[in-house]
Amino acid sequence: MFRALFQRPEARLFFVISVLFFICIHSIDAFLAPMMIEQGIQPQVMGLIMGASGLATLLVRFPLGIISDVVKSRKIFIQISLLLPIISWPLAWLEPNALTLYLAKAADGVTAATWVLYNVLFIRYFPRDEAPAAVALLALAGPIGVFVGNCVGGILIHYFANNIAFFVSCISALLALILTTRIQDVHDAVQAPSLKACLTGARRQLADRSIWFIGLLATVVILVPFATRDTLTPIYAEHLGAKAGILTLLSNLHLIFYALAIALCSTVFYKRLGLAKTAILGILLQVISTLGMPFTHNLYLICLLQSLAGFSFGMAFAVFMSLSIVNTVPHEQSTRMGLFQTIYSCGMFIGPVIIGVMLQHINLSSGYFLIAALSLLSALATPLAIRWVGQRRAYGQTPARSAPALAPARNR
């Protein structure tokens, strides 16, 4: 599959576009929260701004999946979404205030909501039996893009003004948009489903209690990094004297160990522990990494806890991503995945908002304690959620006896 990436120009081009996509939506995340606090923006408002991308993703992702299936043109939606950060981040640079920053983060959220379309387009460049491997290959664009975005943003902030990093998002989106003019909007040979058929399938998914339960637990799991890695931890580390380089390192450590956990889930954890134990262990490690942060003033120990946070997030989130499509017929998997991603997007929005309120009205440590408590509750509820998935009746099929250990898929 890696050889195919370099041998097929269209696949190689699309992979580059995907890397630019992740640079666009994540290059400023590690630095934005402490930057806003320095500018005098109240913590409560800061939380709303940091959660804007999650709110936009929550509102856009599910209807976008339905509309794109009916229109059967994914490329145009990708191009429109890339225009938004090209416009919004220069406005935030010209007039850096709460409103322009909120609009810029919301634009990132709308752009992030189109990630499912990237997967659908990319697998069209490969034979049908290579589709799972193609999705896994494209997932590598995430860690690569976030790593490059963090590094470039950190270097620019270190040597120039803080808000110069806004142009990393803008320029990467512009380059991606230019490159999309060279890709083809490949379609299936079958006729696109009608809007009525898509809405019927969507209603069937909305009535499935198991996907709501799994989505709720995933909301708590993904709330942890958005509330701590992107909001609390950069502010706390900066209070301890960390500069842009350390903030970059903290974000990249989380990313690296997250990717490592994802890789180990399908090869080690699922086979030896099973889905339930893997998820519970991951969540409990999230609790440990979260509770440990406010009790240390050592930046080296904070780096260690941040690495543990990334690894534990990867373990837990991979399980819920896998469970979202267990016992689901193939032609409804994309709809169910879209609903699942829409549900857990609540965590991307609620996490920073809660932390902003607690920072303003209580203190920094209280945010960590609340996140740890929510994580502990989700660990207790995980066995019941997995039992519900095992009892799920796929439309037109009989219930499966147990939930198979599927390979995880990467989001955003």
C-alpha positions as CSV (number, residue, x, y, z in Angstrom):
1,M,0.0,0.0,0.0
2,F,2.8,2.4,0.8
3,R,4.3,1.6,-2.6
4,A,1.0,2.3,-4.2
5,L,1.0,5.8,-2.7
6,F,4.2,6.7,-4.4
7,Q,3.4,4.9,-7.7
8,R,-0.1,6.5,-8.2
9,P,0.2,10.2,-8.8
10,E,-3.5,10.9,-7.9
11,A,-3.2,9.1,-4.6
12,R,0.1,10.8,-3.8
13,L,-1.4,14.2,-4.6
14,F,-4.5,13.6,-2.4
15,F,-2.3,12.5,0.5
16,V,-0.4,15.8,0.3
17,I,-3.8,17.6,0.3
18,S,-4.8,15.7,3.4
19,V,-1.6,16.6,5.2
20,L,-2.3,20.3,4.4
21,F,-5.8,19.9,5.6
22,F,-4.6,18.8,9.1
23,I,-2.0,21.6,9.2
24,C,-4.8,24.0,8.4
25,I,-7.2,23.0,11.2
26,H,-4.6,22.3,14.0
27,S,-1.6,24.5,13.5
28,I,-2.7,27.1,16.1
29,D,-4.4,24.9,18.7
30,A,-1.3,24.5,20.9
31,F,-0.8,28.2,21.3
32,L,-4.1,29.9,21.0
33,A,-5.5,29.5,24.6
34,P,-2.5,31.1,26.4
35,M,-2.3,33.7,23.6
36,M,-5.8,34.9,24.3
37,I,-5.3,35.0,28.1
38,E,-2.2,37.2,27.5
39,Q,-4.3,39.5,25.3
40,G,-6.8,40.0,28.2
41,I,-9.6,37.9,26.9
42,Q,-11.6,36.5,29.8
43,P,-11.2,32.7,30.4
44,Q,-14.9,32.2,29.9
45,V,-14.8,33.8,26.5
46,M,-11.6,32.0,25.7
47,G,-13.4,28.7,26.4
48,L,-16.2,29.6,24.0
49,I,-13.7,30.5,21.3
50,M,-11.7,27.2,21.7
51,G,-15.0,25.3,21.5
52,A,-16.2,27.1,18.4
53,S,-14.6,24.5,16.1
54,G,-16.3,21.6,17.9
55,L,-19.7,23.4,17.7
56,A,-19.3,24.0,14.0
57,T,-18.4,20.4,13.4
58,L,-21.3,19.2,15.5
59,L,-23.8,21.2,13.4
60,V,-22.3,20.5,10.0
61,R,-20.9,17.0,9.9
62,F,-24.1,14.8,9.8
63,P,-26.1,16.9,7.3
64,L,-23.0,17.3,5.1
65,G,-22.7,13.5,4.9
66,I,-26.3,13.1,3.8
67,I,-26.2,16.0,1.2
68,S,-22.9,14.9,-0.3
69,D,-24.3,11.4,-0.8
70,V,-27.3,12.8,-2.7
71,V,-25.4,15.3,-4.7
72,K,-22.6,12.8,-5.2
73,S,-20.0,15.5,-5.5
74,R,-17.5,15.6,-2.6
75,K,-14.8,17.7,-4.2
76,I,-16.9,20.9,-4.3
77,F,-17.7,20.7,-0.5
78,I,-14.0,20.2,0.3
79,Q,-13.1,23.3,-1.8
80,I,-15.8,25.5,-0.2
81,S,-14.7,24.5,3.3
82,L,-11.1,25.3,2.5
83,L,-12.1,28.8,1.5
84,L,-13.3,29.6,5.0
85,P,-9.9,29.6,6.9
86,I,-8.3,31.4,4.0
87,I,-10.7,34.3,4.7
88,S,-11.1,34.1,8.4
89,W,-7.6,33.8,9.8
90,P,-6.2,36.9,8.0
91,L,-9.2,38.8,9.4
92,A,-8.2,37.6,12.9
93,W,-4.6,38.8,12.2
94,L,-5.8,42.2,11.1
95,E,-8.2,42.6,14.1
96,P,-7.4,40.1,16.8
97,N,-10.5,40.2,19.1
98,A,-12.9,37.7,20.5
99,L,-15.3,37.9,17.5
100,T,-12.7,37.4,14.8
101,L,-11.0,34.6,16.7
102,Y,-14.4,32.9,17.3
103,L,-15.2,33.1,13.5
104,A,-11.8,31.7,12.6
105,K,-12.1,28.7,15.0
106,A,-15.7,28.1,13.7
107,A,-14.3,28.1,10.1
108,D,-11.8,25.5,11.2
109,G,-14.6,23.4,12.6
110,V,-16.6,23.5,9.3
111,T,-13.4,22.5,7.4
112,A,-12.8,19.7,9.9
113,A,-16.3,18.4,9.3
114,T,-15.4,17.5,5.7
115,W,-12.8,14.9,6.8
116,V,-15.2,12.0,6.1
117,L,-15.4,13.2,2.5
118,Y,-11.6,12.9,2.2
119,N,-11.8,9.2,3.1
120,V,-14.6,8.6,0.7
121,L,-12.8,10.2,-2.2
122,F,-9.4,8.6,-1.4
123,I,-10.6,5.0,-1.4
124,R,-12.0,5.6,-5.0
125,Y,-8.4,5.6,-6.2
126,F,-7.9,2.0,-5.1
127,P,-9.6,-1.3,-5.9
128,R,-12.5,-2.2,-3.7
129,D,-10.6,-4.9,-1.9
130,E,-7.9,-2.4,-0.9
131,A,-10.3,0.1,0.7
132,P,-9.6,-0.7,4.3
133,A,-5.8,-0.4,3.7
134,A,-6.4,2.9,1.9
135,V,-8.3,4.3,4.8
136,A,-5.4,3.3,7.2
137,L,-2.9,4.9,4.8
138,L,-4.8,8.2,4.7
139,A,-5.0,8.1,8.5
140,L,-1.3,8.8,8.5
141,A,-1.9,12.3,7.1
142,G,-3.4,13.3,10.5
143,P,-0.3,12.8,12.7
144,I,2.0,14.1,10.0
145,G,-0.1,17.2,9.4
146,V,-0.5,18.1,13.1
147,F,3.2,17.5,13.8
148,V,4.3,19.8,10.9
149,G,1.7,22.4,11.9
150,N,2.8,22.5,15.5
151,C,6.5,22.8,14.6
152,V,6.0,25.5,12.0
153,G,3.6,27.4,14.3
154,G,6.0,27.1,17.2
155,I,9.0,28.4,15.2
156,L,7.1,31.4,13.9
157,I,5.8,32.3,17.4
158,H,9.3,31.9,18.8
159,Y,11.0,34.3,16.4
160,F,8.1,36.6,15.4
161,A,4.8,37.9,16.9
162,N,2.3,35.4,18.3
163,N,-0.4,36.0,15.8
164,I,1.9,35.4,12.8
165,A,1.1,31.7,13.2
166,F,-2.5,32.5,12.0
167,F,-1.0,32.5,8.5
168,V,0.1,28.8,8.8
169,S,-3.6,27.8,8.7
170,C,-4.4,30.3,5.9
171,I,-1.5,29.3,3.6
172,S,-1.9,25.6,4.1
173,A,-5.6,25.9,3.2
174,L,-4.7,28.0,0.1
175,L,-2.2,25.4,-1.0
176,A,-4.7,22.6,-0.5
177,L,-7.4,24.4,-2.4
178,I,-5.0,25.0,-5.4
179,L,-4.1,21.3,-5.4
180,T,-7.7,20.2,-5.3
181,T,-8.2,21.6,-8.8
182,R,-6.0,18.7,-10.0
183,I,-7.9,15.9,-8.5
184,Q,-11.0,14.2,-10.0
185,D,-14.3,13.8,-8.2
186,V,-14.5,10.0,-8.7
187,H,-18.0,8.5,-8.5
188,D,-19.3,5.0,-7.9
189,A,-20.9,3.4,-10.9
190,V,-24.2,2.9,-9.0
191,Q,-26.8,5.6,-9.0
192,A,-26.7,8.1,-6.1
193,P,-29.3,7.4,-3.5
194,S,-32.4,9.7,-3.4
195,L,-32.8,12.2,-0.6
196,K,-35.7,10.2,0.7
197,A,-33.6,7.1,1.0
198,C,-30.9,8.9,2.8
199,L,-33.3,10.5,5.2
200,T,-34.9,7.1,5.9
201,G,-31.5,5.6,6.7
202,A,-30.7,8.6,8.9
203,R,-33.9,8.2,10.9
204,R,-33.1,4.5,11.4
205,Q,-29.7,5.4,12.8
206,L,-31.1,8.1,15.0
207,A,-33.4,5.5,16.6
208,D,-30.5,3.2,17.6
209,R,-29.9,3.7,21.3
210,S,-26.5,2.0,21.2
211,I,-24.9,4.5,18.9
212,W,-26.1,7.3,21.2
213,F,-24.6,5.5,24.2
214,I,-21.3,4.9,22.5
215,G,-21.3,8.5,21.2
216,L,-21.9,9.8,24.7
217,L,-19.0,7.9,26.1
218,A,-16.8,9.0,23.2
219,T,-17.9,12.6,23.9
220,V,-16.4,12.3,27.4
221,V,-13.2,10.6,26.1
222,I,-12.6,13.3,23.5
223,L,-13.6,16.1,25.9
224,V,-10.4,15.3,27.9
225,P,-7.8,16.3,25.3
226,F,-9.8,19.3,24.1
227,A,-10.2,20.5,27.7
228,T,-6.7,19.7,28.9
229,R,-4.2,19.4,25.9
230,D,-5.6,22.3,24.0
231,T,-6.8,24.5,26.8
232,L,-5.7,23.9,30.4
233,T,-2.3,22.4,29.9
234,P,-0.8,25.1,27.6
235,I,-2.1,27.8,30.1
236,Y,-0.7,25.9,33.1
237,A,2.7,25.2,31.4
238,E,3.0,28.9,30.4
239,H,2.4,29.9,34.0
240,L,5.4,27.7,34.9
241,G,7.6,29.5,32.3
242,A,7.1,27.4,29.2
243,K,7.7,29.1,25.9
244,A,6.5,28.3,22.4
245,G,9.0,25.5,22.0
246,I,7.8,23.6,25.1
247,L,4.1,24.1,24.1
248,T,5.0,22.6,20.7
249,L,6.7,19.7,22.4
250,L,3.7,19.1,24.7
251,S,1.3,19.0,21.8
252,N,3.5,16.7,19.7
253,L,4.1,14.3,22.6
254,H,0.4,13.8,23.0
255,L,0.1,13.3,19.2
256,I,3.0,10.8,19.0
257,F,1.8,8.6,21.9
258,Y,-1.8,8.8,20.6
259,A,-0.6,7.4,17.2
260,L,1.4,4.7,19.0
261,A,-1.7,3.6,21.0
262,I,-3.8,3.5,17.9
263,A,-1.3,1.2,16.2
264,L,-1.1,-1.1,19.3
265,C,-4.8,-1.4,19.7
266,S,-5.4,-3.5,16.6
267,T,-2.2,-5.5,16.9
268,V,-1.9,-6.0,20.7
269,F,-4.6,-4.6,23.0
270,Y,-7.6,-5.9,21.1
271,K,-6.2,-9.4,20.9
272,R,-4.9,-9.7,24.5
273,L,-7.4,-7.5,26.4
274,G,-10.5,-7.3,24.3
275,L,-12.5,-4.2,23.5
276,A,-14.0,-3.7,27.0
277,K,-10.7,-4.0,29.0
278,T,-8.9,-1.8,26.4
279,A,-11.4,1.0,26.7
280,I,-11.6,0.8,30.5
281,L,-7.8,0.7,30.9
282,G,-7.4,3.7,28.5
283,I,-10.0,5.8,30.4
284,L,-8.5,5.0,33.8
285,L,-5.1,6.1,32.4
286,Q,-6.8,9.3,31.3
287,V,-8.0,9.8,34.9
288,I,-4.4,9.4,36.2
289,S,-2.8,11.7,33.6
290,T,-5.5,14.4,34.3
291,L,-5.3,14.2,38.1
292,G,-1.5,14.3,38.1
293,M,-1.3,17.6,36.2
294,P,-2.2,20.2,38.9
295,F,-0.1,18.4,41.5
296,T,3.2,19.0,39.7
297,H,5.3,22.1,38.9
298,N,8.0,20.2,37.0
299,L,7.8,20.6,33.3
300,Y,9.5,17.3,32.7
301,L,6.8,15.5,34.7
302,I,4.2,17.4,32.8
303,C,5.7,16.2,29.5
304,L,5.5,12.6,30.9
305,L,1.9,13.0,31.9
306,Q,1.1,14.6,28.5
307,S,2.5,11.5,26.8
308,L,0.4,9.3,29.1
309,A,-2.6,11.4,28.2
310,G,-2.1,10.9,24.5
311,F,-1.5,7.2,24.8
312,S,-4.6,6.7,27.0
313,F,-6.8,8.8,24.7
314,G,-5.7,6.6,21.8
315,M,-6.6,3.4,23.6
316,A,-10.1,4.5,24.6
317,F,-11.1,6.4,21.5
318,A,-10.0,3.7,19.2
319,V,-12.4,1.3,20.9
320,F,-15.4,3.6,20.5
321,M,-14.5,4.3,16.9
322,S,-14.5,0.6,16.3
323,L,-17.7,0.0,18.2
324,S,-19.6,2.6,16.3
325,I,-19.9,0.4,13.2
326,V,-20.0,-3.0,14.8
327,N,-23.0,-5.0,13.6
328,T,-23.9,-2.5,10.9
329,V,-24.6,-3.4,7.3
330,P,-22.0,-2.0,4.9
331,H,-24.3,0.5,3.1
332,E,-25.2,2.2,6.3
333,Q,-21.7,2.3,7.9
334,S,-20.9,5.8,6.6
335,T,-24.2,7.2,7.9
336,R,-23.7,5.6,11.3
337,M,-20.1,6.9,11.5
338,G,-21.3,10.3,10.5
339,L,-23.9,10.3,13.4
340,F,-21.3,9.0,15.8
341,Q,-18.8,11.7,14.8
342,T,-21.6,14.3,15.2
343,I,-22.4,13.1,18.7
344,Y,-18.8,13.1,20.0
345,S,-18.2,16.5,18.5
346,C,-20.2,17.8,21.5
347,G,-17.0,17.0,23.6
348,M,-14.9,19.2,21.3
349,F,-17.3,22.1,22.1
350,I,-18.3,21.4,25.7
351,G,-14.8,20.7,27.0
352,P,-13.2,24.1,26.4
353,V,-16.4,25.9,27.4
354,I,-16.5,24.1,30.8
355,I,-12.9,24.8,31.4
356,G,-13.2,28.5,30.5
357,V,-16.1,28.9,33.0
358,M,-14.2,27.1,35.8
359,L,-11.0,29.1,35.1
360,Q,-12.9,32.3,35.5
361,H,-15.1,31.5,38.5
362,I,-13.1,28.8,40.4
363,N,-9.5,27.9,39.6
364,L,-7.3,25.9,37.2
365,S,-7.1,22.7,39.3
366,S,-10.9,22.4,39.5
367,G,-11.0,21.9,35.7
368,Y,-8.7,18.9,35.9
369,F,-10.7,17.4,38.8
370,L,-14.0,17.7,36.9
371,I,-12.6,16.1,33.8
372,A,-11.2,13.2,35.9
373,A,-14.6,12.7,37.5
374,L,-16.4,12.5,34.2
375,S,-13.8,10.1,32.9
376,L,-14.3,7.8,35.8
377,L,-18.0,7.7,35.3
378,S,-17.5,6.8,31.6
379,A,-15.2,3.9,32.6
380,L,-18.0,2.5,34.8
381,A,-20.6,2.8,32.0
382,T,-18.4,1.2,29.2
383,P,-19.2,-2.5,29.9
384,L,-23.0,-1.7,29.5
385,A,-22.4,0.2,26.3
386,I,-20.4,-2.7,24.8
387,R,-23.2,-5.1,25.8
388,W,-25.7,-2.9,24.0
389,V,-23.6,-3.0,20.8
390,G,-23.4,-6.8,21.0
391,Q,-27.2,-6.9,21.0
392,R,-27.5,-4.4,18.1
393,R,-29.6,-5.6,15.3
394,A,-28.2,-4.5,11.9
395,Y,-31.0,-3.6,9.6
396,G,-32.0,-6.7,7.7
397,Q,-29.9,-9.0,9.8
398,T,-30.1,-10.9,13.0
399,P,-28.2,-9.7,16.0
400,A,-24.6,-10.8,16.2
401,R,-23.4,-12.8,19.2
402,S,-20.5,-10.6,20.0
403,A,-18.8,-7.5,18.9
404,P,-15.7,-8.3,16.8
405,A,-12.5,-6.5,17.3
406,L,-12.4,-4.1,14.4
407,A,-9.4,-2.0,13.5
408,P,-9.7,1.6,14.7
409,A,-10.2,4.5,12.4
410,R,-8.7,7.9,13.0
411,N,-10.8,11.1,13.1
412,R,-10.4,14.9,12.1
